[in-house]
Amino acid sequence: MNAKDRLIVALDFPTIEEAKGLVEVLGESVSVYKVGLEMFLNSKGEAVDYLSSLGKKVFLDLKFHDIPNTTMMASVFAAKQNVFMFNVHAAGGRKMMKSVSEEVKKINPDALAIAVTVLTSFSDDEIKELYQTEHSIKELAMHWAKVTKESGMDGVVCSPWEASAIKEKCGKDFKTICPGVRPKWAAANDQQRIMTPKDAILKGCDYLVVGRPITKADDPVNAAELVLGEIKEGLAEAKVC
Ligand SMILES: O=C(O)c1cc(=O)[nH]c(=O)n1[C@@H]1O[C@H](COP(=O)(O)O)[C@@H](O)[C@H]1O
């Protein structure tokens, strides 16, 4: 997979017009986009069809988290859209993810069914307090990744800090999709567990999700090219392509 196929730009905008404006500006620089809750709801789903009409690949990030039947039905909806990847929350559990992976494979075997482990906006202290646990985020993410794999799903969303341990535990073909990616020149915003694009590739991230460093940049094309440049450096150093 080349650098361009690994960069997923998060289209977090309140209107479809703003999203279209950015996609036009970025042109051929970017070929994969993420449509999350904000864009999907504000565009009433139109963003997915718009992007696929341009030949762009779409990660539908609606992070389903509910009882098994409800999540499975929502996932079947996702798998029927023009998307190459969609996600649920691993915290929904084994039964939920098993029913999602089984049903989605019948409808669209090519759609990657992914589970979010520990959100990249969490720190270790927050997780310890919230879950009343002594386990670190890395331990939780690795455990949830194992449950995700055993449930027949294709991969996880995790921070780059957990990616190599997850690859070691779940195998190299188990996908790691990593937000919390920040070049040195970009602000962290609300992300806690961040890493540069180059280091993220070296740590085994398959896909890097990058939003604000590109979408809010004064020159988004230049920002995307800088991120792609770092991804290429990482791939060259890791000798993968
Ligand atoms: O599932 C996601 O995509 C996701 C999971 C996670 O743990 N952290 C996370 O930031 N994301 C998404 O990744 C994108 C990151 O955007 P920026 O922080 O602007 O680069 C946002 O659209 C988030 O919704």
The ligand as a Tripos MOL2 file, in Angstrom:
@<TRIPOS>MOLECULE
LIG
   24    25     1     0     0
SMALL
NO_CHARGES

@<TRIPOS>ATOM
      1 O1        -12.6950    6.5190   15.0490 O.co2     1 LIG1
      2 C1        -12.0210    7.5490   14.8120 C.2       1 LIG1
      3 O2        -11.8360    7.9020   13.6690 O.co2     1 LIG1
      4 C2        -11.3630    8.2170   15.9400 C.ar      1 LIG1
      5 C3        -11.0740    7.4290   17.0460 C.ar      1 LIG1
      6 C4        -10.2340    7.9300   18.0550 C.ar      1 LIG1
      7 O3         -9.8910    7.2190   19.0050 O.2       1 LIG1
      8 N1         -9.7930    9.2100   17.9430 N.ar      1 LIG1
      9 C5        -10.1320   10.0330   16.9060 C.ar      1 LIG1
     10 O4         -9.6740   11.1820   16.8830 O.2       1 LIG1
     11 N2        -10.9580    9.5610   15.9100 N.ar      1 LIG1
     12 C6        -11.3800   10.4600   14.8110 C.3       1 LIG1
     13 O5        -10.2290   10.8720   14.0720 O.3       1 LIG1
     14 C7        -10.3210   12.2320   13.6850 C.3       1 LIG1
     15 C8         -9.1040   12.9610   14.1960 C.3       1 LIG1
     16 O6         -9.1610   14.2890   13.7830 O.3       1 LIG1
     17 P1         -8.0200   15.3530   14.1630 P.3       1 LIG1
     18 O7         -7.8220   15.2870   15.6410 O.co2     1 LIG1
     19 O8         -8.5900   16.6380   13.7000 O.co2     1 LIG1
     20 O9         -6.7920   14.9190   13.3980 O.co2     1 LIG1
     21 C9        -11.6450   12.7730   14.2350 C.3       1 LIG1
     22 O10       -12.5810   12.7900   13.1730 O.3       1 LIG1
     23 C10       -12.0690   11.7580   15.2760 C.3       1 LIG1
     24 O11       -13.4700   11.5770   15.3030 O.3       1 LIG1
@<TRIPOS>BOND
     1     1     2 2
     2     2     3 1
     3     2     4 1
     4     4     5 ar
     5     4    11 ar
     6     5     6 ar
     7     6     7 2
     8     6     8 ar
     9     8     9 ar
    10     9    10 2
    11     9    11 ar
    12    11    12 1
    13    12    13 1
    14    12    23 1
    15    13    14 1
    16    14    15 1
    17    14    21 1
    18    15    16 1
    19    16    17 1
    20    17    18 2
    21    17    19 1
    22    17    20 1
    23    21    22 1
    24    21    23 1
    25    23    24 1
@<TRIPOS>SUBSTRUCTURE
     1 LIG1         1 GROUP 0 **** ****
